[in-house]
């Protein structure tokens, strides 16, 4: 197991990404074709920046990636000719942050790899994760274009099924997915919604 974890971390460094989480998004992109050239993408919980960096590479110099986090991303700014990148330093629960994000929307895709600081208590951590995932879904419903998609990370704790049902109500299709790059001991799962309903 350690070899597998080390493999993804080492591979991320070799490819110039700040975190191994990029391979989770790559797996979802390969499977579901979430990101298309020219899209407007909102990346919630963006730091250290692997997901934003990967999205920029797929946009072929067109479109926009907007990141938001309590911490600054650590990847290098996109090169000339890349799609536009903007970053908001702030709390995704803050009304002023939502207003700022709305200025650059609506979005084709909302991504959330945001997670709470873990406490060591599965119950506490899953509840905190659920609150973040709930807020990410709330923002997605407000800021997505009709037909847009969302990806939200949540820690499994028994209530993630409620979020999945909400996705099914607001999107044409919804499902859960756990990428190979997720650590085997991790309780994280990604909830995906495709085709935002009008």
C-alpha positions in Angstrom: 0.0 0.0 0.0 2.8 2.5 0.8 4.4 1.8 -2.5 1.1 2.8 -4.3 0.8 6.0 -2.2 4.4 6.9 -2.8 3.9 6.2 -6.5 1.2 8.8 -6.9 3.0 11.4 -4.8 6.3 10.9 -6.7 4.5 10.9 -10.1 2.8 14.2 -9.2 6.2 15.8 -8.4 7.7 14.4 -11.6 4.9 15.9 -13.7 5.1 19.3 -11.9 1.8 19.1 -9.9 1.8 20.3 -6.3 -0.4 17.3 -5.1 -1.2 13.8 -5.9 -4.9 14.7 -6.0 -4.5 15.5 -9.7 -4.7 11.8 -10.5 -8.2 11.6 -9.0 -9.4 14.3 -11.4 -7.6 12.7 -14.3 -9.4 9.4 -13.6 -12.8 11.2 -13.6 -11.9 13.1 -16.8 -10.9 9.9 -18.5 -14.2 8.2 -17.4 -16.7 11.1 -17.7 -15.2 13.8 -20.0 -16.0 16.5 -17.5 -13.6 19.3 -18.9 -13.9 20.5 -22.4 -11.9 23.2 -24.3 -13.3 26.7 -23.6 -15.2 25.7 -20.5 -15.6 28.0 -17.5 -14.6 26.0 -14.4 -15.0 26.8 -10.7 -12.5 25.0 -8.4 -13.6 25.1 -4.8 -11.0 24.3 -2.2 -8.4 24.8 -4.9 -5.1 25.0 -3.0 -2.5 23.8 -3.5 -3.7 24.0 -7.1 -3.3 20.6 -8.9 -6.9 20.5 -10.1 -6.8 24.1 -11.4 -3.5 23.5 -13.1 -4.8 20.3 -14.8 -8.0 22.1 -16.0 -6.0 24.9 -17.5 -4.0 22.4 -19.5 -7.2 20.9 -20.9 -8.9 24.2 -21.9 -6.6 24.7 -24.9 -6.1 28.4 -24.3 -9.8 29.2 -24.1 -12.2 29.5 -21.2 -11.6 30.3 -17.6 -10.6 28.6 -14.3 -11.6 30.3 -11.0 -10.1 28.9 -7.8 -11.2 29.7 -4.3 -9.5 28.6 -1.0 -8.4 29.8 2.4 -4.8 29.3 1.3 -3.0 30.5 -1.8 -2.3 27.9 -4.5 1.3 26.9 -5.0 1.4 26.1 -8.8 3.0 28.5 -11.2 0.8 31.0 -13.1 -0.3 29.7 -16.5 2.0 30.5 -19.4 1.1 33.1 -22.0 -1.6 31.7 -24.3 -3.2 29.6 -21.6 -6.8 29.9 -20.5 -7.5 32.7 -18.0 -7.0 31.9 -14.3 -8.4 33.9 -11.4 -8.2 33.1 -7.7 -10.2 34.3 -4.7 -8.6 34.0 -1.3 -11.5 33.4 1.1 -14.1 31.2 2.7 -16.5 29.5 0.4 -19.2 29.9 3.0 -18.9 33.7 2.9 -21.6 35.7 1.0 -19.0 38.1 -0.4 -17.0 35.2 -1.9 -20.1 33.8 -3.5 -20.9 37.2 -5.0 -17.4 37.5 -6.4 -17.6 34.0 -7.9 -20.9 34.8 -9.5 -19.4 37.8 -11.3 -17.4 35.3 -13.5 -20.1 32.8 -13.9 -22.2 31.0 -15.0 -19.9 28.0 -15.1 -19.9 24.8 -17.1 -18.3 22.8 -14.3 -18.0 23.2 -10.6 -15.3 21.1 -8.8 -14.9 20.7 -5.1 -12.0 18.7 -3.6 -12.4 20.8 -0.4 -12.1 18.9 2.9 -12.0 19.9 6.6 -9.0 19.7 8.8 -9.3 16.1 10.1 -9.7 15.7 13.9 -9.2 12.0 14.1 -12.8 11.4 14.9 -14.6 9.8 12.0 -18.0 11.1 13.1 -16.7 14.7 13.5 -14.8 14.6 10.3 -17.7 13.2 8.2 -20.1 15.8 9.6 -17.6 18.6 8.8 -17.1 17.2 5.3 -20.8 16.9 4.8 -21.2 20.6 5.6 -18.5 21.6 3.0 -20.0 19.3 0.4 -23.5 20.7 1.1 -22.1 24.2 0.6 -20.3 23.2 -2.6 -23.5 21.7 -4.0 -25.4 24.9 -3.0 -22.9 27.0 -4.9 -23.0 24.6 -7.9 -26.8 24.9 -8.1 -26.6 28.7 -8.1 -23.6 29.2 -10.3 -23.8 26.5 -12.9 -25.2 26.9 -16.4 -28.2 24.7 -17.4 -26.6 21.5 -18.6 -23.5 22.0 -16.4 -21.8 19.4 -14.2 -20.5 19.2 -10.6 -18.0 17.0 -8.7 -18.1 17.1 -4.9 -15.8 15.3 -2.5 -17.4 14.0 0.8 -16.2 11.7 3.5 -18.4 8.6 3.9 -20.3 8.6 7.1 -23.8 7.4 6.3 -25.4 10.7 5.2 -23.7 11.1 1.8 -26.7 9.3 0.3 -28.8 12.4 1.1 -26.5 14.6 -1.0 -26.6 12.0 -3.8 -30.4 12.2 -3.8 -30.2 16.0 -4.0 -28.0 15.7 -7.0 -30.5 13.3 -8.6 -33.2 16.0 -8.1 -31.2 18.8 -9.6 -29.2 17.0 -12.4 -30.2 14.6 -15.2 -27.7 12.0 -13.9 -25.9 11.5 -10.6 -23.5 8.9 -9.2 -20.7 8.2 -6.7 -17.2 7.4 -7.8 -13.9 6.5 -5.9 -10.8 7.0 -8.1 -7.9 4.5 -7.9 -5.6 7.4 -6.7 -7.7 7.7 -3.5 -5.8 6.2 -0.6 -7.2 2.8 0.2 -7.8 3.7 3.9 -9.5 7.0 2.9 -13.3 7.3 3.4 -13.5 9.9 0.7 -15.9 9.5 -2.3 -16.8 11.8 -5.1 -20.4 12.6 -6.0 -21.0 13.7 -9.6 -23.9 15.4 -11.2 -24.3 15.7 -14.9 -26.7 17.9 -16.8 -27.9 20.7 -14.4 -31.7 21.0 -14.8 -33.2 24.4 -15.7 
